[in-house]
Amino acid sequence: MIKKEKNYTYDSNWINKLENLYHWKLYWWQQKLMSDFLKPNYKGLEIGVGTKFTSNYLKSKNFKIKTIDIDENKKPDIVENIVNYKFDETFDFVMAFEIFEHIPYEEFIKSLKNININTNYIFLSLPLLKKKIFQFKILLPIIHYVEFNIFINKNKITTKNHFWEIGEKSIKIKKLKNDIQKSNYSIEKEITVDAYKYFVLKTQN
């Protein structure tokens, strides 16, 4: 069911479907990104629960995880819009994978500032303004499965419900990094996976 809250649209239909290989690959990169920064018994908050795969996986590793989402159908622990949410507790880390592009850029920056005083790290992914034009897969002895993808820049945003993507005229990567740092974070790690940028941000309080 597609719902609206003010200027936001979202739905929960997709969480009941089996996911493809590409989505499982993104889950793996989420874990890889966080692996060098998490310590046993850390307490975390996941913004945008999706299928709850990431939060459930971390819970199975004995991390204390709460979830927050604007969509009550996803059954998060907290039903709130992260832009205006008033934190009443602190967390060792916050996760926001494929979330912030669903709100206007200015509200993304506002959310970063809002979260800053309540956590040590933020792990997030943001889409690049790119599209895949070629994919090549091959099975080889010993190393087994190899995949090559070629992406090119898009002229405009084509993904439903995205307000912005990195690379459009008004939001270049340099501006994004400057705005992150002005929000009192240091960028501890940055990787590119297909059409996504992954960041580890550390608060500078």
C-alpha positions as CSV (number, residue, x, y, z in Angstrom):
1,M,0.0,0.0,0.0
2,I,1.4,3.4,-1.1
3,K,1.0,6.1,1.6
4,K,1.7,9.8,1.8
5,E,2.8,12.0,4.6
6,K,3.0,15.6,3.5
7,N,5.4,15.5,0.6
8,Y,6.7,12.0,1.2
9,T,5.4,8.8,-0.5
10,Y,6.4,5.3,0.6
11,D,5.0,1.7,0.5
12,S,5.6,-1.6,2.2
13,N,4.5,-4.0,-0.6
14,W,8.1,-4.8,-1.6
15,I,9.1,-6.1,1.9
16,N,6.9,-9.2,1.4
17,K,8.7,-10.3,-1.8
18,L,11.7,-12.5,-2.2
19,E,14.8,-10.4,-3.0
20,N,17.1,-10.8,-5.9
21,L,20.9,-11.4,-5.9
22,Y,21.7,-7.7,-6.3
23,H,19.8,-6.7,-3.1
24,W,21.5,-9.5,-1.1
25,K,24.8,-8.1,-2.4
26,L,23.9,-4.6,-1.0
27,Y,23.2,-6.2,2.4
28,W,26.7,-7.8,2.3
29,W,28.3,-4.4,1.6
30,Q,26.4,-2.9,4.6
31,Q,27.9,-5.5,6.9
32,K,31.4,-5.0,5.3
33,L,31.2,-1.2,5.8
34,M,30.4,-1.5,9.5
35,S,32.6,-4.5,10.4
36,D,35.7,-2.4,11.4
37,F,33.8,0.0,13.6
38,L,31.3,-2.0,15.6
39,K,32.2,-3.5,19.0
40,P,30.4,-6.2,21.0
41,N,27.3,-5.0,22.8
42,Y,27.1,-1.7,20.9
43,K,23.6,-0.2,20.8
44,G,22.3,0.9,17.4
45,L,19.4,2.5,15.7
46,E,18.3,1.6,12.1
47,I,16.4,4.3,10.2
48,G,14.1,2.8,7.6
49,V,13.7,-0.9,8.5
50,G,12.9,-2.3,5.1
51,T,12.7,-6.1,5.4
52,K,14.5,-5.9,8.8
53,F,17.2,-8.1,7.5
54,T,20.1,-5.9,8.7
55,S,18.6,-5.2,12.2
56,N,17.7,-8.9,12.7
57,Y,21.2,-10.0,11.5
58,L,22.9,-7.6,14.0
59,K,20.6,-8.8,16.8
60,S,21.7,-12.3,16.1
61,K,25.3,-11.1,16.8
62,N,24.2,-9.7,20.1
63,F,24.0,-6.0,19.2
64,K,21.1,-4.1,20.8
65,I,19.1,-2.6,17.9
66,K,16.1,-0.4,17.8
67,T,14.3,0.6,14.5
68,I,12.5,3.8,13.4
69,D,10.4,4.2,10.3
70,I,7.8,6.6,9.0
71,D,5.7,3.6,7.8
72,E,3.8,1.8,10.6
73,N,3.1,-1.2,8.3
74,K,6.8,-2.1,8.5
75,K,6.3,-2.5,12.3
76,P,9.4,-0.5,13.6
77,D,10.0,0.0,17.3
78,I,9.4,3.8,16.7
79,V,6.9,5.2,14.2
80,E,8.3,8.7,13.4
81,N,9.7,10.9,10.7
82,I,13.4,11.1,11.4
83,V,13.5,14.7,10.2
84,N,11.6,15.9,13.3
85,Y,12.2,13.1,15.7
86,K,13.2,14.2,19.2
87,F,15.7,11.6,20.5
88,D,15.3,10.6,24.1
89,E,18.2,8.2,24.2
90,T,21.7,7.9,22.7
91,F,23.2,5.2,20.5
92,D,26.6,4.0,19.6
93,F,25.8,3.9,15.9
94,V,23.0,4.8,13.5
95,M,22.3,3.0,10.2
96,A,20.5,4.7,7.3
97,F,20.9,2.6,4.1
98,E,19.0,3.8,1.0
99,I,17.0,6.2,3.1
100,F,18.0,9.9,2.9
101,E,17.4,10.2,-0.8
102,H,13.7,9.8,0.0
103,I,13.6,13.2,1.7
104,P,14.6,16.6,0.3
105,Y,18.3,17.3,0.5
106,E,17.8,20.2,3.0
107,E,16.0,17.8,5.3
108,F,18.7,15.2,5.0
109,I,21.2,17.8,6.3
110,K,18.8,18.8,9.1
111,S,18.5,15.1,10.0
112,L,22.3,14.7,10.2
113,K,22.5,17.6,12.6
114,N,19.6,16.2,14.6
115,I,21.2,12.8,14.9
116,N,24.7,14.2,15.7
117,I,24.4,14.6,19.4
118,N,22.9,11.2,19.9
119,T,25.4,8.8,18.4
120,N,29.1,8.2,17.7
121,Y,28.8,6.8,14.1
122,I,26.4,7.0,11.2
123,F,26.6,4.3,8.5
124,L,24.8,5.3,5.3
125,S,24.4,4.8,1.6
126,L,23.4,7.3,-1.0
127,P,22.6,6.8,-4.7
128,L,24.7,8.1,-7.5
129,L,23.1,9.6,-10.6
130,K,24.1,6.7,-12.7
131,K,22.5,3.8,-14.6
132,K,23.8,0.4,-15.6
133,I,24.3,-0.2,-19.3
134,F,26.2,-3.4,-19.3
135,Q,26.6,-6.5,-17.0
136,F,28.9,-9.4,-17.6
137,K,28.9,-12.6,-15.5
138,I,31.1,-15.6,-15.8
139,L,31.9,-18.7,-13.8
140,L,35.6,-19.5,-13.6
141,P,37.6,-22.3,-11.9
142,I,38.9,-21.6,-8.3
143,I,37.5,-18.0,-8.1
144,H,34.1,-19.1,-9.3
145,Y,31.7,-16.2,-9.9
146,V,32.9,-13.0,-11.4
147,E,30.7,-10.0,-12.3
148,F,31.5,-6.8,-14.3
149,N,29.1,-3.8,-14.4
150,I,29.4,-0.7,-16.4
151,F,27.6,2.5,-15.4
152,I,27.1,5.8,-17.1
153,N,25.9,9.1,-15.7
154,K,22.1,9.8,-16.0
155,N,20.7,13.1,-17.2
156,K,17.9,13.1,-14.6
157,I,16.5,11.1,-11.6
158,T,14.5,8.2,-12.8
159,T,13.9,6.2,-9.6
160,K,10.5,6.6,-8.1
161,N,10.3,8.6,-4.8
162,H,13.9,9.8,-4.9
163,F,14.2,13.5,-4.2
164,W,17.9,13.7,-5.1
165,E,21.0,11.7,-6.1
166,I,24.7,12.4,-5.9
167,G,25.9,13.9,-9.2
168,E,22.9,16.0,-10.2
169,K,23.7,19.7,-11.0
170,S,22.9,21.1,-7.5
171,I,24.4,18.2,-5.5
172,K,27.9,17.2,-6.5
173,I,30.1,15.0,-4.3
174,K,32.2,18.0,-3.2
175,K,29.1,19.8,-1.9
176,L,27.8,16.7,-0.1
177,K,31.1,16.2,1.7
178,N,31.3,19.8,2.7
179,D,27.8,19.8,4.1
180,I,28.5,16.6,6.0
181,Q,31.6,18.1,7.6
182,K,29.7,21.4,8.4
183,S,27.2,19.2,10.2
184,N,30.0,18.2,12.6
185,Y,31.1,14.9,11.2
186,S,34.3,13.5,9.9
187,I,34.2,11.0,7.0
188,E,36.0,8.0,8.3
189,K,35.4,5.7,5.3
190,E,34.0,6.0,1.8
191,I,33.4,3.3,-0.8
192,T,31.6,3.1,-4.1
193,V,29.5,0.0,-4.9
194,D,27.9,0.1,-8.3
195,A,25.6,3.1,-8.2
196,Y,25.9,3.8,-4.5
197,K,28.3,5.7,-2.2
198,Y,28.7,4.2,1.3
199,F,30.0,6.4,4.1
200,V,31.1,6.0,7.7
201,L,30.6,9.3,9.6
202,K,32.0,10.0,13.0
203,T,30.6,12.7,15.2
204,Q,32.9,15.4,16.3
205,N,31.4,16.5,19.6
